[in-house]
Amino acid sequence: MSRADAYRTTVESPVKKYLSWSSNDKCFTFYDKETKENKKLTLPLTLVHLDEMSTVKGWHDSSASGIYSNEVRSTKNEELNVRAFKGGDLVKGIYQDIKLKVQSLGGHYCVSIYAFVDNEIVNISLKGSALMAWSDFAKDNRKSFLGNVIEVKAAAEGKKGAVKYTTPTFTLGGAIGIDVSEKAEVAYDSLKEYLDARKTSASVVAEEVPEYTPIIPV
């Protein structure tokens, strides 16, 4: 650390890809900023869990733009500042207090998972049924995340009413290799620096991803 650190206003995000689950494609997808195209990340996927936050995303009809918010560790103790890319501030508060308002505006709760995949940091955003699949898996296996990789080898079929959908099938893999573990530790340090710097920022800045495209929730 040097005196120059005191004059740094921003820390560049170390996240290389922002993934979300595509129910129709039965895999994760991400937006390639270089080609400006949505691309598929075919299964299987092996990841090392680094960190996890809560946020709000969605689609704001009134401004025809995506909804986003800051990320928090505790929805019970930390306020979410929900905004639209073109609509400005929408609502702010503890999630349980603003939940109905968020939903009426077109937003929904998401888990934001930071992971180490193929030697780079990625962010995985999950909502709806995919989030439920993750929550059930994490509840039973979280204590093993430090020493084991997480694998997604297949998609599970589901149905709600007349709507069919798929969710990622999370399984606990083998022990994290020494080489991968060392690289993941370095990646975590980089991620922590970014998250800490972002938290102290006076403004909420959306992640460097394209505006949210509305998807029929399941």
N, C-alpha and C positions, 0 to 999 in steps of 0.2 A: 504494500500500500504506500502511496506517496501523497504529497500535498495536492497533486493534480486531481486526485479523486474527489476533493471537496468541490471542484468546479465542474464536475461531470453532471450534466442534467439528465441524461438518459443512459440506459444500459441496453445494448442491442439484444433482442430476444435470441436465445440459443436454439429455439424450436425450429426444426427444419420442415416438418410436415404437420398439418392439422387434419386429423382423421375423423371421420364420422361413419356410422354404420349405414349401409345401403341395404334396405330390406329386400328390394327387388333383385339386386345383384348378388346378394348373399356374401358380401365381403365389405371391407372397409374401403372408402374412397377418400381422395384428397384433391385439392386444387393446386395445380402446377402453375406457379406464378410466371415461369419462363415461357411456357407454351400457352398459358391462359386456357387450360383445359382441365376438366375433371378427369382424374385417372383412378383406376382400380388398383388396390393392393390385395392381390389374390392370397387366399389362405394356402398353407398354414402361416400363422403369424406367431412369432416368439418374442416376448418382451420382458424387460426387467422393470418392475414398478419403481418409480422415483418419488412421486408425490401425487396429491389428489386435492382438488378444490371443488367448490360449488359455485354455480353461476346461473344466469338466465339468458336464454336465447329465444328467437322466434321471428315473427313477421308482423310488422306494423302496417295494417292496411291504409290508414289515414295518410301516412307519409310515403307509402309504397317503398319501404326500406326495412332492412333487418333490425332486429332488437338485440341488444347486448347489455352486459353489465360488468361490473368489477367481479373478481373472484374472491371468495371468502372461505375460511376453514370451518367456521361455525355459523350456520344459518340462524342459530338461536341467539348468538351474541353479537354478530357483525351485520351492519346494514348493507343492503344491496342497492346500488344506484343504477336503476334501469333506464336505458336510453334507446333512442332509435337513431340510425345513421343520419337520416334526413329529418327526423322529427324532434330531435333534442331530448331534453329530460322528460321522462314519463312518470316515474314514481320512485320513491326512495323509502327504505325502512327494513325492518326485520322481515324475513321472507314470510313467516306465518301471518304477519299483519297485512302484508301487501299481496299475498298469494292470489286472491280472487281478482284484484285489480290487474295484476300481471296477466292472468289468464284472459281477462276480458279485452286486454290490449293486444293479445296474440302471442304472449310469451309463455315459456314453460321452463321448469327447473331442469338443469343439466348437471351432470358430474363431469368435471374436467380432469382427466387423468394424464399425468406426465410420465412418459416411459422412455426407456432406452431400447431402440430397435435398430438392428443392423448398423451399429456404431454411430447412431445419431439420436438426438432427442426429438420425440414426437409428442403431440398433444392429441388425446383421444376424447372426443365429446360424445357423451351418450345420453339419450333421453328415452322416455316411454318404456317400451318392453325391453329394449336393449339395456337400459339402465337397471331395470328390475333384475335382469339376468346377471348383471355385474354385481349388484347389491347382494343377491343370494350367494353368489360365489365368494365375494369378499368377506361376508359374514362368517363363513366357515373356514376360510383359508388365510385371512390377513396376517396372522402370526408367522406364516411361512413365506411371505413376500420378500423378506430380507435375504433369505438364503436360496430361494427357488425361482426359476423362471415361470412365467405364465404363458400358456399356449392357447391359441384359438385355431383349432384344426377343422371345424365344421360349423355349419349354421343349423339351428333348430327351427323346425316348422311350428307355426302357431296360428291360431284362428280366434278372432273376436267378432261374434256375430257373423256377418257375411264377408268380413275382411280377413284375408290371409296375410301373414307376415312371417318374417324370420328374425331370429336373434342370434348373436354370436354365442358359441358354446365355449365358455372359459374353463380351462382345466389347469391344475397345478403340474408343472413339469419338473424336470430334474434339478439338481443343484446347479447354481450359477458357477460357471468355470472361473478360475482365478483371473485369467486374462480379461474376460468380460466384466468381472467384478471390479477390477481396477479401473477399467475404462468407465464403468457406470458411476464409480465414486467421483471421478473427475467431472463427468457430465452433471452429476448432482450438485457439485460445488458451483458450476457455471449457472445451473438453473436457479439455485438458491440466491445467488447474487442478483440475478435478474428479478426474481419474485420479491426480494427484499427492497430493491430499488423501486420497483413498480408500486409497492405498497406505500412507500413514503412520498410518492408523487402526489401533488395536490389535485391532479386531474385523473379521470378514468379514461384510459386509452384502450380502444378495442384492439384485439389481436390482429395481426397482419393477415387477414383472411378475407376472401370476397364476401360481399353482402349475402346474408342468409337467403337461401331459396326455400320457400315454403314447401313442406312435405306433409301430406295427410298423416296425422298422428295415429298410432295404433296402441 
